[in-house]
Amino acid sequence: MFDSIKAQDMEIYNAIVAECHRQRDGIELIPSENYVSAAILEANGSILTNKYSEGYPRKRYYGGQQNIDTIEEIAIARAKELFGCEYVNVQPYSGSPANMAVYFALLNFGDKVMGLKLDHGGHITHGLPISFSGKAYEWVPYLVEENGFIDMDKVEETALREKPKMIVAGFSAYPRNMDWKRFADICKKIGAYSFADISHVGGLIAAGVIESPVPYFDVVMTTTHKTLRGPRSAIIMAKEEHGKAIDRAVFPGLQGGPHDQITASKAICFEEALRPEFKQYGEQVITNAKALAEVLLRYDYNLVSGGTDNHLILVDLTNKGISGKQAQDSLDRAEITLNKNTVPYEKRSPMDPSGIRLGSPAVTTRGFKEKEMQMVGEWMHRVLSDIDNEEVQHQVAAEVKELCQHFPVAGTRV
Ligand SMILES: Cc1ncc(COP(=O)(O)O)c(C=O)c1O
């Protein structure tokens, strides 16, 4: 594999090979990551990258679109079937530009929007002051309570008082299900647009293992590379009446030509997600997250909200006397990858916060079940309870590597 790169660019070749080894030999617990199939890898690396196709199927600016139109139309049809949406745009480059497109389509600069605060589990595109979203719109945050749950009565109270033009329901670090219907009802009450950012749980919704906001919401965006297990990208779904505005906001509003190799990869991803096996995958993702949470609770780790309903777990390490960064670095050396994360009501800095965020989508793809999740929990505890012991870290790394050999990852055999 990678023979052409090897012949021409050893520096990049060496880095790719090293990354193959890292992905193959280590345990990936970052909840926004996953492993795509060999078919998706092939489409991603195909000659479709050579084409320019500004516009939409049958309405392009350049010639030679017969094959690209076919691919985009297939992606659209499959996305509609998968999520049961009336309209979908499959061209957004990724989740952040997709969110910008939704705001650009439905809001005016300066309009008021409600979103989950970043250190309470929201995303930077949900109004972080230094992001484009924070600068272009006026944000009123909603929070999680001390118990880690969102109190929908408080969300409603804030919405009735502030009368935002849009409410964003969605998260990057909330381990519980959101009450989609209640969010949509609140929006209806105040005449606001309802926008669900399901980037993290898009795959679980596609699998039918958690409730979908699509029937209730004006607009729903999902990235395609997290639980949905597709290429690094996003789609925007909506009620038909918003389709024209969203199409215009994506192109020419914010983007130029779509990335056709990614559109093809998304089409393949949607077909994979329509298979019955994907429902089993979704079920196992949740079962595995709960199994890992159980081990951590047994060792007295403080899980924000006390557990998980989905694929992710947020741990506040304050009672263990270690920081999120310390935990991330030590576990890195043990070949267990996760990310440091702020926790609600954070007292430390974002670069060295109190928590870690971890999850089950990637390890479930490679075939881990409850038994392996138990082992992961035990390894984590061994490393975290003796945080500076490099001997323990190296020993765990060797055990991790041994287990991983039995659970291959597509595209990493070099
Ligand atoms: C809720 C949410 N929205 C949007 C994004 C942005 O996606 P991307 O990183 O593809 O721009 C993320 C990514 O972490 C996310 O978690």
Ligand as a Chemical Component Dictionary entry (heavy atoms), coordinates in Angstrom:
data_LIG
# 
_chem_comp.id                   LIG 
_chem_comp.type                 NON-POLYMER 
_chem_comp.pdbx_formal_charge   0 
_chem_comp.three_letter_code    LIG 
# 
loop_
_chem_comp_atom.comp_id 
_chem_comp_atom.atom_id 
_chem_comp_atom.alt_atom_id 
_chem_comp_atom.type_symbol 
_chem_comp_atom.charge 
_chem_comp_atom.model_Cartn_x 
_chem_comp_atom.model_Cartn_y 
_chem_comp_atom.model_Cartn_z 
_chem_comp_atom.pdbx_ordinal 
LIG C1 C1 C 0 -21.996 19.188 17.661 1  
LIG C2 C2 C 0 -20.961 19.465 16.633 2  
LIG N1 N1 N 0 -21.241 20.326 15.643 3  
LIG C3 C3 C 0 -20.339 20.633 14.701 4  
LIG C4 C4 C 0 -19.085 20.053 14.703 5  
LIG C5 C5 C 0 -18.077 20.504 13.680 6  
LIG O1 O1 O 0 -17.724 19.545 12.794 7  
LIG P1 P1 P 0 -16.337 19.666 11.970 8  
LIG O2 O2 O 0 -15.252 19.352 12.921 9  
LIG O3 O3 O 0 -16.536 18.652 10.889 10 
LIG O4 O4 O 0 -16.269 21.050 11.426 11 
LIG C6 C6 C 0 -18.761 19.127 15.695 12 
LIG C7 C7 C 0 -17.404 18.515 15.705 13 
LIG O5 O5 O 0 -16.815 18.215 16.683 14 
LIG C8 C8 C 0 -19.706 18.833 16.697 15 
LIG O6 O6 O 0 -19.424 17.999 17.705 16 
# 
loop_
_chem_comp_bond.comp_id 
_chem_comp_bond.atom_id_1 
_chem_comp_bond.atom_id_2 
_chem_comp_bond.value_order 
_chem_comp_bond.pdbx_ordinal 
LIG C1 C2 SING 1  
LIG C2 N1 SING 2  
LIG C2 C8 DOUB 3  
LIG N1 C3 DOUB 4  
LIG C3 C4 SING 5  
LIG C4 C5 SING 6  
LIG C4 C6 DOUB 7  
LIG C5 O1 SING 8  
LIG O1 P1 SING 9  
LIG P1 O2 DOUB 10 
LIG P1 O3 SING 11 
LIG P1 O4 SING 12 
LIG C6 C7 SING 13 
LIG C6 C8 SING 14 
LIG C7 O5 DOUB 15 
LIG C8 O6 SING 16 
# 
